[in-house]
Amino acid sequence: MQSVKVKARIHSLDGEMDEVTVVEKKEGNNYIVEYKGQKCTAIFNGITNCFYVDDKFGVISKK
């Protein structure tokens, strides 16, 4: 998968939008994204057509 920059809802911002880079698609609607130098888990909601990034509890690694 090619990295793509998108606007997403961010957990630490109480759902406000910010830009993230989608790095990898996992199973189902699960993704790995990069946000502010760290990789985090995210889900894509097809109804709202939006990514939801968990940068509080879904941090995978820090750069």
C-alpha positions as CSV (number, residue, x, y, z in Angstrom):
1,M,0.0,0.0,0.0
2,Q,1.3,3.4,-0.9
3,S,1.3,6.0,1.9
4,V,-1.5,8.5,1.7
5,K,-2.1,11.7,3.7
6,V,-5.7,12.2,4.8
7,K,-7.7,14.1,7.4
8,A,-8.7,12.0,10.4
9,R,-10.5,12.3,13.7
10,I,-7.8,12.2,16.5
11,H,-8.5,10.7,19.9
12,S,-6.3,13.1,21.9
13,L,-8.0,16.1,20.2
14,D,-11.4,14.9,21.3
15,G,-12.3,14.0,17.8
16,E,-11.1,17.1,16.1
17,M,-9.6,16.6,12.6
18,D,-5.9,16.6,11.7
19,E,-3.7,15.3,9.0
20,V,-2.3,11.7,9.2
21,T,-0.4,9.4,6.9
22,V,-2.0,6.0,6.2
23,V,0.9,3.6,6.3
24,E,-0.6,0.1,6.2
25,K,-4.0,-1.6,5.9
26,K,-4.6,-4.5,8.3
27,E,-7.5,-6.9,8.5
28,G,-11.0,-5.5,7.9
29,N,-11.3,-1.8,8.4
30,N,-8.2,-1.5,10.6
31,Y,-5.2,0.6,9.6
32,I,-1.8,1.7,10.8
33,V,-1.3,5.5,10.5
34,E,1.5,7.9,11.4
35,Y,0.6,10.9,13.4
36,K,3.1,13.4,14.8
37,G,6.0,11.0,14.5
38,Q,4.4,7.9,16.0
39,K,2.6,5.0,14.5
40,C,-0.9,4.4,15.8
41,T,-3.9,2.2,15.2
42,A,-6.9,3.6,13.3
43,I,-10.2,2.4,12.0
44,F,-12.0,3.5,8.9
45,N,-15.7,4.1,9.2
46,G,-17.3,3.7,5.7
47,I,-20.6,5.4,6.9
48,T,-18.9,8.6,7.9
49,N,-16.1,8.1,5.3
50,C,-13.5,9.0,8.0
51,F,-10.5,7.5,9.8
52,Y,-10.5,7.5,13.6
53,V,-7.0,7.5,15.1
54,D,-6.3,6.3,18.6
55,D,-3.1,8.2,19.6
56,K,-3.7,7.6,23.3
57,F,-4.0,3.8,23.7
58,G,-3.2,2.6,20.2
59,V,0.4,3.9,19.9
60,I,2.5,1.2,18.2
61,S,5.9,2.9,18.2
62,K,7.6,6.3,18.7
63,K,10.3,7.6,16.3
